[in-house]
Every structure is written in structure tokens, then in C-alpha cells.
Amino acid sequence: MSRDFSSRHQGRARYLFAGQPSTHQTPYRSTADLRVEGLPAALTATANLDFMDKLNPFFFTERALHSSGHYIGRSAPLSVGTFSKRPGNTILFDSGGLQFGRNPTQWRGDGSRAWALGFLEAHADEAITLDVPTRVITPGQLPFDGFDAALAVTLENNRFFARRRSANVRFLSVLQGETSADAQAWYDAVKAQPFEGWAFGGSRRTDYIHISGMLVRLIADGLLTLERNRLHFLGVSSLTHAVMLSALQMALREHLADDDLLITFDTATPSTLATMGIVFGYPNLSPTSFSMSVLKPPSGHVHHGWETPFPFTSSRIAERLLLSDLCVPSASRQSGWDALGHEIAINHNHESLLRGIEDANAVMEMPSASSSKLAPDHIIKAYRALRTMFRHPDPIAHVRRQRACFVKIGGAKEGE
């Protein structure tokens, strides 16, 4: 029976897998192109790997992230794939700002802005505006050689998008900054160009005391409303961050009386781990642990003939797999996993992480006597501080009382 995570995660912050082009393309490639000897018994068709198809036999989610940075300069439309627009699904596209920032030789000013806007309007349901991430600033490397330059380019990008947008795409304006001062300066500059939501980038995106302050400012400035009720957190997916963001979403929905307000967050972790031959197992939830287990199954060329059940069954697809289903010998690869095996491992990792996030949220929603047996005390206290922040006259002061807990999470800086 397939798992439908679109319904199982209702009311909680939503994880979006940041999928690579191979995950977009593989479900719609012919079997012969992927593996000469045919599909393993676990799959009836390559389309079984399209987890955004409601009829998927393993699991379904209606939300994901894809990045236009994979396609900079491309003029042809993307072929049909996992991250294609379809009724009922929501594809959030990143703008490619990270890729432009890492390789500024690709930057063409208005030419890049026009390309990014056109690509996003052609392929996205929701999109992140074209920012210059502060973490890729390199002194001496033009045009993004400092904070002021990165902010100036981002502001011009925002103006370009605001003037020329024409499609029905919800845009999220990015909040960047590596220090609290920079993050405040960035917000003060971009808030005059509001779009339909906000994306948190920079190193402050996991500092929940800082985030709480920003949310209070957004509300006070009238910039977190029914028309601007999407918040996205870039590059986070640990179980701890998942539950903290769920706590924030519940607090905001209650405070603003907006049940449609949604917080999302993303990483490429399922594919990153698969590239290293690593898979997720079940979550480790206890008073001393709150994380996903990571395991390295046998994945060498010698395991091609091992008709042994896949040892880690934290996903539907893994329940049907043999070790040999992932391994096909090739002298050109260190790993025994071929392209198809790699995508099967990504599918397993994606569902396993969604299940782990579901279990972690369920633990935090338990009564205190039960959750204390399945989660560390500092995570419980931090979660409850965020969940109840708007029930107090001074929400930020309320959150700050648990500073020590947030420092343990890694989401607050001592002395700031």
C-alpha cells in the first residue's frame, strides 16, 4: 500500500526534497537506456520512481524543490519528468543564485535576470527570487565581492522581477545574512519589494532566536499576511529543524488565524547520501538521540549476484529489493550501483527521511510524560518555546529564556 505524505504531514512544516536532474529524468527514460538486463522485480516500470505521481506504488508527496541553477542558459523547455507542473502538485524552484554566486563568470546582468525569470515562470508553481547568497561572497571576485555588492545585485534582481513578471507564480523574497547585523540590513533593504512570501537563507536561518525576531518584525511591518503566507528555509532537513519549524508554523497559524500559512524546508540529502553509497534507516528517537540512522549497505561490484533482501526496510521500495537490484558491474565506477540503482537508493532515502520527520513530529505532539521518553529535554523545551511564543506579551523574550537549549541545537550564537 502506497504512503501518501501529502495527507500524513498536514498541519506540520513540509520537507521538500531538492531533486537533481537525474531524479527528474530517470522515471521517464526507457528501461533499455538504464539497464540492458531489464528492471529488477521491485519495479514494474521506471515510472514507479516518480514519487510525485498520485498512483505511485511506493509513496507520494505533492511538494518538492528543483533548482533552475542546473539549467543556466537553457532555452528549451524541460522534458516531462518528476518535477513537471501538474494539477494538485506544487513545485518550488530555486532561482540559481547559488550557482551564479559560485561561478560569477556565468553572470550576464539583465541577460541572466531575464533568463531566470523566464525559466521560473515556465516551470515553477512557486519560486525563490534571484538572490546572491551571502555565503558565496568572495572578496576580490567581482561582481559579488562583498555584502554591499551582493545586496545591490539582489535588489536590482528583485526590481527586474517585479517589473517584468507575468505568469501566475508565487515568488518568495530571500532573507540573507551571515551575522545578525547583516541580516537586519538585508531585511530593511528588501522589505520594500515584497513578493508573496519569504525564504530564509544565510547562516542565521537556523538561529531560532533570530528567526523569532524576524517573524515578529514581518508581522509588525504587515509583511506576513494572507497574501504572503509562505515561508521557506533553505538547506535544512534534520529531524530537530523539522520539528522546530513545525512548532513555528503552528504558532503562526494560531496567532494569525491563518490555517493556510505554510512553512517548507529543503535539502538534497537523499541524493547526496546515495552518491556516497549511504542510505537512511529508521530514526533514532530517545532522550539522548533525535536523528536519522545512516547506514552503508554492501554496494560493490561483487554484490551483483547477491539475491539477498535489502537489509534496511525503512521504505516501501526497500521492502521489495534485493542487494543485487542496485548493483551492476562496470569498470568505470567505484561503486556497484549503476544509474538506476542510484535512483532507487535516492527513492529509499527520500521516503525514509519523510517517515523519520513524521515520527519526530508525532513524538513532539505527545503529552509531556510520553515525549520525554522519546526526545532530549533541550529539544522538547525549545519546541515548546516556539510553539507558545505568541501566547506571551513579549514573544522574543519568551524564546530567549531557552537560549541554552537553542545553543545545544546549534541554532543560536552565544553572546548574540
C-alpha positions as CSV (number, residue, x, y, z in Angstrom):
1,M,0.0,0.0,0.0
2,S,1.4,3.4,-1.0
3,R,2.1,6.1,1.6
4,D,0.6,9.5,0.9
5,F,2.7,12.1,2.6
6,S,0.6,14.9,1.3
7,S,-2.1,13.9,3.9
8,R,0.2,12.4,6.6
9,H,2.0,15.7,7.1
10,Q,-1.0,18.0,7.3
11,G,-0.6,20.8,9.9
12,R,3.2,20.4,10.0
13,A,6.1,22.1,8.3
14,R,6.8,20.3,5.0
15,Y,10.1,18.8,3.8
16,L,10.8,19.4,0.1
17,F,13.4,17.1,-1.5
18,A,15.8,19.2,-3.6
19,G,15.9,16.8,-6.5
20,Q,18.7,16.6,-9.1
21,P,18.1,16.4,-12.9
22,S,18.7,12.7,-12.8
23,T,15.7,12.3,-10.5
24,H,13.6,14.4,-12.8
25,Q,14.6,12.4,-15.9
26,T,15.0,8.7,-14.8
27,P,11.3,7.8,-14.3
28,Y,10.7,8.8,-17.9
29,R,13.7,7.1,-19.5
30,S,13.3,3.8,-21.3
31,T,14.4,0.6,-19.4
32,A,16.9,-0.2,-22.2
33,D,18.6,3.1,-21.7
34,L,19.0,2.4,-18.0
35,R,19.8,-1.3,-17.7
36,V,20.3,-3.7,-20.5
37,E,19.1,-6.7,-18.5
38,G,15.8,-5.0,-17.6
39,L,14.2,-3.7,-14.4
40,P,14.5,-5.5,-11.1
41,A,11.4,-7.3,-9.8
42,A,10.7,-4.5,-7.3
43,L,9.8,-2.2,-10.3
44,T,7.1,-2.8,-12.9
45,A,8.2,0.4,-14.8
46,T,10.7,3.2,-14.4
47,A,7.7,5.5,-13.7
48,N,7.5,3.7,-10.3
49,L,10.3,6.1,-9.2
50,D,8.1,9.2,-9.8
51,F,7.1,10.0,-6.2
52,M,5.0,12.9,-7.4
53,D,2.6,10.7,-9.2
54,K,-0.5,10.1,-7.1
55,L,-0.7,6.5,-8.3
56,N,2.9,5.7,-7.3
57,P,3.0,2.2,-5.8
58,F,5.5,3.2,-3.0
59,F,4.9,6.7,-1.8
60,F,3.5,10.0,-2.9
61,T,4.3,13.6,-2.0
62,E,2.8,16.6,-3.8
63,R,5.6,19.0,-3.0
64,A,9.3,19.2,-4.0
65,L,12.0,21.6,-4.8
66,H,14.1,21.8,-8.0
67,S,16.7,24.4,-8.9
68,S,17.0,26.3,-12.1
69,G,20.7,26.5,-11.4
70,H,21.1,23.1,-13.0
71,Y,19.9,24.6,-16.3
72,I,21.5,28.1,-16.5
73,G,21.3,29.4,-20.1
74,R,19.0,26.7,-21.3
75,S,16.3,28.0,-23.6
76,A,14.4,24.8,-24.4
77,P,11.6,23.7,-22.0
78,L,12.4,20.8,-19.7
79,S,11.2,17.4,-20.8
80,V,8.3,15.8,-18.8
81,G,9.7,14.4,-15.6
82,T,9.2,14.1,-11.8
83,F,9.3,17.9,-11.2
84,S,7.0,18.9,-14.0
85,K,4.0,21.0,-13.2
86,R,0.8,19.0,-12.8
87,P,-2.6,19.6,-11.1
88,G,-2.5,19.2,-7.3
89,N,1.3,19.4,-7.0
90,T,3.5,22.3,-6.1
91,I,7.0,22.6,-7.4
92,L,9.1,25.3,-5.7
93,F,12.0,26.3,-8.0
94,D,15.2,27.8,-6.6
95,S,16.4,30.7,-8.8
96,G,20.0,29.6,-9.5
97,G,21.5,32.4,-7.3
98,L,23.8,29.9,-5.6
99,Q,25.2,28.7,-8.9
100,F,25.7,32.2,-10.2
101,G,27.4,33.2,-7.0
102,R,29.8,30.2,-7.1
103,N,30.6,30.8,-10.7
104,P,30.2,34.6,-11.4
105,T,31.6,34.2,-14.9
106,Q,28.1,33.0,-15.8
107,W,26.5,36.2,-14.7
108,R,25.3,38.5,-17.6
109,G,23.3,41.1,-15.7
110,D,19.9,41.7,-17.2
111,G,20.5,38.8,-19.5
112,S,20.7,36.5,-16.5
113,R,17.8,38.1,-14.9
114,A,15.6,37.7,-18.0
115,W,16.7,34.1,-18.4
116,A,16.0,33.3,-14.7
117,L,12.5,34.9,-14.7
118,G,11.6,33.2,-18.0
119,F,12.7,29.8,-16.8
120,L,10.9,30.1,-13.4
121,E,7.7,31.3,-15.0
122,A,7.8,28.4,-17.4
123,H,8.4,25.7,-14.9
124,A,7.5,26.7,-11.3
125,D,4.4,26.9,-9.3
126,E,6.3,28.8,-6.6
127,A,9.8,30.3,-7.0
128,I,12.6,31.9,-5.0
129,T,13.7,35.3,-6.2
130,L,17.1,35.6,-7.7
131,D,19.4,36.5,-4.8
132,V,23.1,36.4,-4.3
133,P,23.7,34.2,-1.2
134,T,25.9,35.8,1.3
135,R,27.8,32.6,2.0
136,V,29.3,32.6,-1.5
137,I,30.7,36.2,-1.3
138,T,34.4,36.1,-2.2
139,P,36.4,39.3,-1.6
140,G,38.1,40.5,-4.7
141,Q,35.9,38.3,-7.0
142,L,33.6,40.6,-9.0
143,P,30.7,41.3,-9.2
144,F,29.8,39.6,-5.9
145,D,32.9,40.7,-3.9
146,G,31.2,41.9,-0.7
147,F,28.0,42.2,1.3
148,D,27.0,45.6,-0.2
149,A,27.6,44.3,-3.8
150,A,25.6,41.1,-3.2
151,L,22.7,43.1,-1.7
152,A,22.8,45.7,-4.5
153,V,22.6,43.0,-7.2
154,T,19.8,41.2,-5.3
155,L,17.8,44.5,-5.1
156,E,18.2,45.0,-8.8
157,N,17.1,41.4,-9.5
158,N,14.0,42.0,-7.3
159,R,13.2,45.2,-9.2
160,F,13.6,43.4,-12.6
161,F,11.3,40.5,-11.5
162,A,8.7,42.9,-10.0
163,R,8.5,45.0,-13.2
164,R,8.5,42.1,-15.7
165,R,6.7,39.2,-14.1
166,S,3.6,38.0,-16.0
167,A,2.8,34.4,-15.0
168,N,0.8,33.1,-12.0
169,V,3.9,32.1,-9.9
170,R,4.2,32.8,-6.2
171,F,7.6,34.4,-5.6
172,L,9.4,34.2,-2.2
173,S,11.9,37.0,-1.4
174,V,15.1,35.8,0.2
175,L,16.4,37.0,3.5
176,Q,20.2,36.5,3.7
177,G,23.0,37.4,6.1
178,E,25.9,35.7,7.9
179,T,25.6,38.0,11.0
180,S,22.6,39.4,12.8
181,A,23.6,42.9,11.7
182,D,23.9,41.9,8.1
183,A,20.6,40.0,8.3
184,Q,18.8,43.1,9.7
185,A,20.4,45.3,7.0
186,W,19.3,42.9,4.3
187,Y,15.7,42.7,5.6
188,D,15.5,46.5,5.8
189,A,16.5,46.8,2.2
190,V,14.4,44.1,0.6
191,K,11.2,44.6,2.6
192,A,10.3,47.5,0.3
193,Q,10.0,44.9,-2.6
194,P,7.6,42.4,-1.1
195,F,6.6,39.4,-3.1
196,E,4.3,36.6,-1.9
197,G,6.4,35.0,0.8
198,W,9.9,34.7,2.3
199,A,12.8,32.4,2.1
200,F,15.4,32.2,4.9
201,G,19.0,31.8,3.7
202,G,22.4,32.5,5.3
203,S,23.8,31.2,8.5
204,R,21.1,32.8,10.6
205,R,18.4,30.6,9.1
206,T,18.9,28.0,11.9
207,D,19.1,30.6,14.7
208,Y,15.6,30.4,16.1
209,I,16.0,33.4,18.4
210,H,16.9,35.5,15.3
211,I,14.1,33.8,13.3
212,S,11.6,34.7,16.0
213,G,12.7,38.3,15.9
214,M,12.4,38.4,12.2
215,L,8.9,36.9,12.3
216,V,7.8,39.5,14.8
217,R,9.2,42.2,12.5
218,L,7.4,40.7,9.5
219,I,4.1,40.7,11.3
220,A,4.6,44.3,12.7
221,D,5.5,45.5,9.2
222,G,2.4,43.9,7.7
223,L,4.5,41.6,5.6
224,L,3.3,38.2,6.8
225,T,-0.3,38.2,5.7
226,L,-2.9,36.0,3.9
227,E,-1.3,37.2,0.7
228,R,2.2,36.5,1.9
229,N,1.9,33.3,4.0
230,R,4.7,31.1,2.6
231,L,8.0,30.7,4.5
232,H,10.8,28.5,3.2
233,F,14.0,27.6,4.9
234,L,16.9,26.8,2.6
235,G,19.2,23.8,3.2
236,V,17.9,22.3,6.4
237,S,16.3,18.8,7.0
238,S,17.5,17.4,10.3
239,L,14.7,16.0,12.5
240,T,15.4,18.7,15.0
241,H,14.9,21.5,12.5
242,A,11.9,19.7,11.1
243,V,10.1,19.8,14.5
244,M,11.2,23.4,15.3
245,L,9.7,24.6,12.0
246,S,6.5,22.7,12.7
247,A,6.3,24.4,16.1
248,L,6.7,27.8,14.4
249,Q,4.1,27.0,11.8
250,M,1.6,26.0,14.4
251,A,2.3,29.1,16.5
252,L,2.0,31.4,13.4
253,R,-1.2,29.8,12.2
254,E,-2.8,30.2,15.7
255,H,-1.5,33.8,16.1
256,L,-2.5,35.0,12.6
257,A,-5.7,32.8,12.4
258,D,-4.4,31.5,9.0
259,D,-4.6,27.8,8.6
260,D,-3.1,28.1,5.1
261,L,0.2,29.6,6.3
262,L,2.8,27.1,5.3
263,I,6.5,26.6,6.2
264,T,8.6,24.4,4.0
265,F,12.3,23.4,4.1
266,D,14.6,21.6,1.8
267,T,17.9,19.7,1.2
268,A,19.4,17.4,-1.4
269,T,20.4,14.9,1.4
270,P,18.7,11.8,-0.1
271,S,20.7,12.1,-3.3
272,T,23.9,13.3,-1.5
273,L,23.9,10.2,0.7
274,A,23.2,7.9,-2.2
275,T,26.2,9.3,-4.1
276,M,28.3,8.2,-1.1
277,G,26.7,4.7,-1.1
278,I,24.9,5.6,2.2
279,V,21.2,5.1,3.0
280,F,18.8,6.2,5.7
281,G,17.5,3.7,8.2
282,Y,14.8,4.3,10.8
283,P,15.0,7.4,13.1
284,N,16.8,7.1,16.5
285,L,14.4,8.9,18.9
286,S,15.3,8.8,22.6
287,P,16.3,11.1,25.5
288,T,19.8,11.1,24.1
289,S,19.2,11.0,20.3
290,F,17.0,12.7,17.8
291,S,18.3,11.8,14.4
292,M,18.1,9.6,11.4
293,S,20.3,6.5,11.3
294,V,22.6,6.3,8.4
295,L,24.0,3.0,7.1
296,K,26.2,1.7,4.3
297,P,24.9,-1.4,2.7
298,P,27.0,-3.7,0.6
299,S,27.3,-1.9,-2.8
300,G,30.3,-3.3,-4.6
301,H,30.5,-4.9,-8.0
302,V,30.8,-8.3,-6.3
303,H,27.3,-7.9,-4.9
304,H,25.7,-8.0,-8.3
305,G,24.7,-11.6,-7.8
306,W,23.6,-11.4,-4.2
307,E,19.9,-12.2,-4.2
308,T,19.7,-11.2,-0.5
309,P,16.9,-8.9,0.8
310,F,18.0,-5.3,1.1
311,P,18.9,-5.1,4.8
312,F,17.2,-1.7,5.7
313,T,13.5,-1.6,5.2
314,S,12.5,1.9,6.2
315,S,10.9,2.5,2.8
316,R,8.3,0.7,0.7
317,I,10.7,0.1,-2.2
318,A,13.3,-1.4,0.2
319,E,10.8,-4.0,1.3
320,R,10.9,-5.5,-2.2
321,L,14.6,-5.0,-3.0
322,L,17.5,-7.4,-3.2
323,L,21.0,-6.2,-2.8
324,S,21.7,-7.3,-6.4
325,D,18.9,-5.0,-7.7
326,L,21.1,-1.9,-7.1
327,C,24.4,-3.4,-8.3
328,V,25.6,-3.8,-11.9
329,P,29.3,-4.2,-12.6
330,S,31.2,-1.5,-14.5
331,A,34.9,-0.8,-14.8
332,S,34.2,2.9,-14.9
333,R,32.6,3.1,-11.4
334,Q,34.0,2.6,-8.0
335,S,30.5,1.7,-6.7
336,G,28.5,-1.2,-7.9
337,W,25.4,0.9,-8.1
338,D,24.5,1.9,-11.7
339,A,22.4,5.0,-12.6
340,L,19.2,3.0,-11.9
341,G,20.5,1.6,-8.6
342,H,21.5,5.1,-7.6
343,E,17.9,6.4,-8.2
344,I,16.4,3.5,-6.3
345,A,18.6,4.4,-3.4
346,I,17.5,8.1,-3.6
347,N,13.9,7.0,-3.6
348,H,14.5,4.9,-0.5
349,N,16.3,7.8,1.2
350,H,13.6,10.3,0.4
351,E,10.8,8.2,1.8
352,S,12.8,7.2,4.8
353,L,13.5,10.8,5.7
354,L,9.8,11.7,5.2
355,R,8.9,8.9,7.6
356,G,11.5,10.0,10.1
357,I,10.2,13.5,10.0
358,E,6.7,12.2,10.5
359,D,7.8,10.1,13.5
360,A,9.7,13.1,15.0
361,N,6.7,15.4,14.8
362,A,4.5,12.8,16.3
363,V,6.8,12.5,19.3
364,M,6.8,16.2,19.9
365,E,3.0,16.3,19.7
366,M,2.7,13.8,22.5
367,P,1.9,14.7,26.2
368,S,5.0,15.6,28.2
369,A,5.2,12.3,30.0
370,S,5.4,10.4,26.7
371,S,7.6,12.8,24.7
372,S,10.2,12.9,27.5
373,K,10.9,9.2,26.9
374,L,11.5,9.7,23.2
375,A,13.3,13.1,22.8
376,P,16.1,15.0,24.5
377,D,15.0,17.6,27.1
378,H,16.6,20.5,25.3
379,I,14.7,19.8,22.1
380,I,11.4,19.5,24.0
381,K,11.9,22.8,25.7
382,A,13.0,24.6,22.5
383,Y,10.0,23.2,20.6
384,R,7.5,24.3,23.3
385,A,9.1,27.8,23.5
386,L,8.5,28.3,19.8
387,R,5.1,26.7,19.8
388,T,3.8,29.0,22.6
389,M,5.8,32.2,21.7
390,F,2.8,34.3,20.6
391,R,0.8,33.5,23.8
392,H,3.2,35.8,25.7
393,P,3.3,39.6,25.8
394,D,6.9,39.5,24.6
395,P,7.4,36.5,22.3
396,I,11.1,37.1,21.7
397,A,11.8,37.3,25.5
398,H,9.9,34.1,25.9
399,V,12.0,32.3,23.3
400,R,15.3,33.8,24.7
401,R,14.6,32.1,28.1
402,Q,15.5,28.8,26.4
403,R,18.7,30.2,24.8
404,A,20.8,27.3,26.3
405,C,18.5,24.8,24.6
406,F,18.8,26.6,21.2
407,V,22.6,26.7,21.6
408,K,22.6,22.9,22.0
409,I,20.6,22.6,18.8
410,G,23.2,24.8,17.1
411,G,20.6,27.4,16.2
412,A,21.7,30.2,18.4
413,K,25.0,32.0,19.0
414,E,26.4,32.6,22.4
415,G,26.7,36.3,23.3
416,E,24.4,37.5,20.4
